[in-house]
Amino acid sequence: MINNYIPLLCSNIIIKNLKVKSLIRSNPIISYLIITFLITWSFWFTPMIISLPKDINLGIILIGGFGPAISAFILLHICSATKIKIELKSLFWLFSFIAILVIGIASVFVKMGNSNTWDRNLWNGLDELSILGVILLLASCFFWGLMMSNSKNIGLRENYLKSFLFDKTKIKWYVLAILFIPVIYMLSFALGKLFDLESTRPFFTPDAFFFLAFLLTFFFTGAPEEFGWRGFLQKELQKKYNPLITALIIGLVWGLWHLPLHYNGLYPEDFTFLSRFAVQFQGAFLFLWFYNKSGYSILTVMLLHASSNNFYRIFGDSYMPALVLGIILVIVVIFESKMWQRKNYHTKFYPAK
């Protein structure tokens, strides 16, 4: 009786698993959003329910921030009908080591008593690490290694991971992505002085830890989102919709995705949820433009993301001119690339084999 039941149970599990995967492949956009929000919000709402030590809080905030990248990585393998595994061990260990090194340097920095130089003081969780805190941080580092070990995996369909690797033909886009934000800050500052408007800080303020903050954003707190929002979601949306609609959808879900950070203590009270949406919608159009124009380059938009999160540390700006410049740039990129027209970007950058 039992011998007959076990094969039947196994076959039912296999059939259900195949049905789930088939459903995901048929609905990649909805599947991506559900998995992304489920992962991120599960972690980010936790500090609102349970009081956690600083190191544990840091770990779950980082893992929650990887939600878009984790979701995209899972769907990339399901849609390619391949198993998730470490593909190239050399790349796995290289990128895991780089991520661990960045965390290690930040830990030394915090232990020297400098954590308060960062807004939100998220990284002061590195001051006293417990075993669980170390495990959570290592999980983020090893996920970097896992992703990059698959960057050259030819078995993955539309493998966006490879566009993170340096490409000398895209150097101009890397440079533009880094310089774009500071140029906006400098222009807004100049306009603020011209029209006697308030500025956030002096034109330029040296910061010895700017580069470290940039690296932490690049590897852990912000930029890795781009593997999901641009690498997977934008690609899938542009198969169905024009870039204009795609940007509006991403702006909406991107802003909503950040909701828990406004209530779990990470963001200051003066940075409201409505302010987040104003910034996010502008960013959605500009990031979409950079990603399309750079030939679907993840590295380009990651550099842009890290720049947008850090250059305020060293450059002053004037809020109203910066807002107006942002709106003007959004209008410019809409018309420059005719975003109302649908284009087959996915067949251009991921030609059929």
C-alpha positions in Angstrom: 0.0 0.0 0.0 2.7 2.4 1.1 4.9 1.4 -1.8 2.2 2.3 -4.3 1.4 5.6 -2.5 5.0 7.0 -2.6 5.4 7.0 -6.4 2.0 8.6 -6.7 2.8 11.3 -4.2 6.1 12.0 -6.0 4.5 12.2 -9.4 1.8 14.6 -8.0 4.5 16.9 -6.6 6.4 16.9 -9.9 3.2 17.7 -11.8 2.3 20.6 -9.5 5.9 21.9 -9.7 5.8 21.8 -13.5 2.4 23.6 -13.5 3.8 26.3 -11.2 6.8 26.8 -13.5 4.6 26.8 -16.6 2.4 29.5 -14.9 5.4 31.6 -14.1 6.8 31.3 -17.6 3.4 32.4 -19.0 3.2 35.4 -16.6 6.8 36.6 -16.0 5.8 40.2 -15.1 3.2 39.4 -12.5 5.4 36.6 -11.1 8.4 38.9 -10.8 6.4 41.5 -8.9 4.8 39.0 -6.5 8.1 37.3 -5.7 10.0 40.7 -5.4 7.5 42.3 -3.0 7.1 39.0 -1.0 10.9 38.8 -0.4 11.5 42.5 0.3 8.5 43.3 2.4 8.9 40.1 4.5 12.3 41.4 5.5 11.7 45.2 5.6 8.5 45.1 7.7 10.2 42.8 10.3 11.8 45.7 12.2 8.3 47.2 12.7 7.1 44.0 14.4 10.2 42.9 16.3 12.9 44.9 18.0 16.2 43.7 16.6 19.9 44.2 17.3 21.6 46.6 15.0 23.6 44.0 13.2 20.6 41.8 12.5 18.6 44.8 11.4 21.4 45.7 8.9 21.4 42.1 7.6 17.7 41.9 6.9 17.6 45.4 5.4 20.4 44.4 3.0 18.8 41.0 2.0 15.4 42.7 1.6 17.1 45.2 -0.8 18.3 42.3 -2.9 14.6 41.3 -3.4 14.4 42.6 -7.1 17.7 40.9 -7.9 16.8 37.6 -6.2 13.4 37.5 -7.9 14.9 38.2 -11.3 17.6 35.6 -10.8 15.0 32.9 -9.9 12.8 33.8 -12.9 15.8 33.9 -15.2 16.5 30.3 -14.4 12.8 29.2 -14.5 12.2 30.9 -17.9 15.4 29.3 -19.2 14.4 25.8 -17.8 17.8 25.5 -16.0 18.7 24.7 -12.4 20.2 27.4 -10.1 23.8 26.5 -9.3 27.3 28.0 -9.2 28.3 28.0 -12.8 31.9 29.3 -12.9 33.6 28.9 -9.5 36.3 31.4 -10.4 33.7 34.2 -10.8 31.8 33.0 -7.8 34.8 33.4 -5.5 36.0 36.6 -7.2 32.8 38.5 -6.7 32.1 37.0 -3.3 35.6 38.1 -2.2 35.1 41.6 -3.5 31.8 42.0 -1.7 33.3 40.6 1.5 36.2 43.0 1.2 33.9 46.0 0.8 32.0 44.9 3.9 35.3 44.3 5.8 36.6 47.8 5.0 33.3 49.3 6.1 33.4 47.4 9.3 36.9 48.8 10.1 35.6 52.2 9.3 32.6 51.9 11.7 34.8 50.5 14.5 36.9 53.6 14.2 33.9 55.5 15.3 32.9 57.1 11.9 29.5 55.5 11.3 27.7 58.8 12.1 29.1 60.4 9.0 26.5 58.3 7.0 22.9 59.4 6.9 20.5 57.0 8.5 23.4 55.2 10.4 22.4 51.9 8.8 26.0 50.7 8.8 26.6 51.1 12.5 25.3 47.6 12.7 28.8 46.5 11.8 30.1 47.8 15.1 29.2 44.6 17.1 28.5 41.6 14.9 26.9 38.5 16.2 27.1 35.1 14.5 23.7 35.6 12.9 24.7 39.1 11.8 27.8 37.7 10.0 25.7 34.9 8.4 23.2 37.5 7.0 26.0 39.7 5.6 27.8 36.7 4.1 24.5 35.6 2.4 24.4 39.0 0.6 28.1 38.6 -0.4 27.7 35.0 -1.7 24.6 35.9 -3.6 26.8 38.4 -5.5 29.1 35.5 -6.3 26.2 33.2 -7.3 24.8 35.8 -9.8 28.1 36.6 -11.4 29.1 32.9 -11.7 26.2 32.7 -14.1 27.1 35.9 -16.1 28.6 33.8 -18.8 26.1 31.0 -18.7 25.0 30.4 -22.3 22.2 28.2 -21.1 20.3 31.2 -19.7 17.8 32.9 -22.1 18.2 36.6 -22.4 21.0 36.6 -19.8 21.1 40.2 -18.5 23.8 39.3 -15.9 26.5 39.4 -18.5 25.9 43.2 -19.1 27.3 43.8 -15.6 30.8 42.7 -16.8 33.0 45.5 -18.1 32.6 46.3 -21.8 35.1 48.7 -23.3 32.6 49.7 -26.1 30.4 51.2 -23.4 33.0 53.3 -21.5 31.3 56.5 -22.6 28.0 55.4 -20.9 29.9 54.4 -17.7 31.4 57.9 -17.6 28.1 59.6 -18.4 26.3 57.6 -15.7 28.9 58.7 -13.1 29.0 62.4 -14.1 25.3 62.9 -14.8 24.1 63.5 -11.2 27.0 65.8 -10.1 26.4 67.9 -13.2 22.7 68.3 -12.3 23.8 69.3 -8.7 26.2 71.9 -10.0 23.8 73.4 -12.4 21.0 73.5 -9.8 23.4 75.1 -7.3 24.4 77.8 -9.8 20.8 78.5 -10.6 19.9 78.7 -6.9 22.6 81.3 -6.4 21.5 83.2 -9.5 17.9 83.4 -8.3 18.8 83.7 -4.6 17.3 80.3 -3.6 18.3 78.1 -0.6 21.0 75.5 -1.1 21.5 72.3 0.8 25.2 72.9 1.5 28.3 74.6 0.1 29.1 74.0 -3.6 31.7 71.3 -2.8 32.4 69.6 0.5 35.3 67.1 0.6 34.4 63.7 2.1 37.2 61.2 2.8 34.7 58.4 2.9 32.7 59.2 -0.3 34.3 56.4 -2.3 33.5 53.8 0.4 29.9 55.0 0.6 29.8 54.7 -3.2 31.0 51.1 -3.1 28.5 50.2 -0.4 25.7 51.5 -2.4 27.0 49.9 -5.6 27.2 46.4 -4.0 24.6 46.4 -1.3 22.2 49.3 -0.8 20.5 50.4 -4.0 22.4 49.6 -7.2 21.8 45.8 -7.0 18.1 46.6 -7.5 19.0 47.3 -11.2 19.4 43.6 -11.9 15.6 43.4 -11.3 14.0 46.7 -12.3 16.0 47.1 -15.5 17.6 43.7 -16.1 14.4 41.8 -15.9 11.3 43.9 -15.5 12.1 46.6 -18.1 13.0 44.0 -20.6 9.8 42.1 -20.1 7.6 45.2 -20.1 9.1 46.5 -23.3 8.1 43.3 -25.0 4.4 44.4 -24.5 4.4 48.1 -24.0 6.2 51.2 -25.3 9.0 52.8 -23.1 6.6 55.6 -21.9 4.2 53.1 -20.4 7.0 51.0 -19.2 8.6 53.9 -17.3 5.3 54.8 -15.7 4.7 51.2 -14.5 8.3 50.9 -13.1 8.0 54.3 -11.4 4.8 53.2 -9.7 6.1 49.8 -8.4 9.6 51.1 -7.7 8.2 53.8 -5.4 5.7 51.4 -3.8 8.4 48.9 -3.2 10.2 51.3 -0.9 7.1 51.8 1.3 8.4 49.9 4.4 11.6 52.0 4.6 9.4 55.1 5.4 8.0 53.3 8.4 10.7 51.1 9.8 12.9 54.0 10.8 15.4 53.9 8.0 14.3 57.1 6.2 14.0 60.5 8.0 10.6 61.9 8.6 11.0 64.9 6.3 11.5 62.5 3.3 7.8 61.7 2.7 6.3 58.9 0.7 5.0 61.5 -1.8 8.5 62.9 -2.2 9.7 59.4 -2.9 7.2 59.0 -5.8 8.2 62.4 -7.2 11.9 61.3 -7.3 11.1 57.7 -8.4 9.0 58.7 -11.4 11.8 61.0 -12.7 14.3 58.3 -12.0 12.2 55.7 -13.9 12.3 57.7 -17.1 16.0 58.6 -16.9 17.1 55.1 -15.9 15.0 53.6 -18.7 16.7 56.0 -21.2 20.2 55.1 -20.0 19.5 51.4 -20.0 18.1 51.4 -23.5 20.6 53.8 -25.0 23.6 51.9 -23.5 22.4 48.7 -25.1 20.9 47.1 -22.0 23.9 47.7 -19.8 23.3 46.8 -16.2 26.7 48.2 -15.2 25.7 51.6 -16.6 22.5 51.9 -14.6 24.2 50.6 -11.4 26.8 53.3 -11.7 24.0 55.9 -12.2 22.1 54.5 -9.1 25.2 54.7 -6.9 25.9 58.2 -8.2 22.4 59.4 -7.4 22.6 58.0 -3.9 26.0 59.5 -3.0 27.0 62.7 -4.8 24.8 64.8 -2.5 27.5 64.1 0.1 30.1 66.2 -1.7 28.0 68.6 -3.9 25.5 71.1 -2.8 22.3 71.7 -4.8 19.2 73.8 -4.8 16.0 71.8 -4.5 13.6 73.7 -6.8 16.1 74.2 -9.7 17.1 70.5 -9.4 13.4 69.5 -9.5 12.8 71.7 -12.6 16.0 70.4 -14.3 14.8 66.8 -13.6 11.4 67.5 -15.2 13.1 69.1 -18.2 15.4 66.2 -18.7 12.5 63.7 -18.5 10.7 65.6 -21.3 13.9 65.7 -23.3 14.6 62.0 -23.1 10.9 61.2 -23.9 11.1 63.2 -27.1 14.7 62.3 -28.0 13.9 58.5 -28.0 10.2 58.8 -29.0 9.1 56.8 -26.0 5.6 56.7 -27.2 6.7 54.4 -30.0 7.0 50.7 -29.2 10.4 49.2 -30.2 11.7 45.6 -30.2 14.6 46.2 -27.8 14.6 42.6 -26.7 15.2 41.2 -30.2 17.9 43.8 -30.8 19.9 43.1 -27.7 18.9 39.4 -27.2 18.7 38.1 -30.8 17.1 34.7 -31.3 19.7 31.9 -31.5 
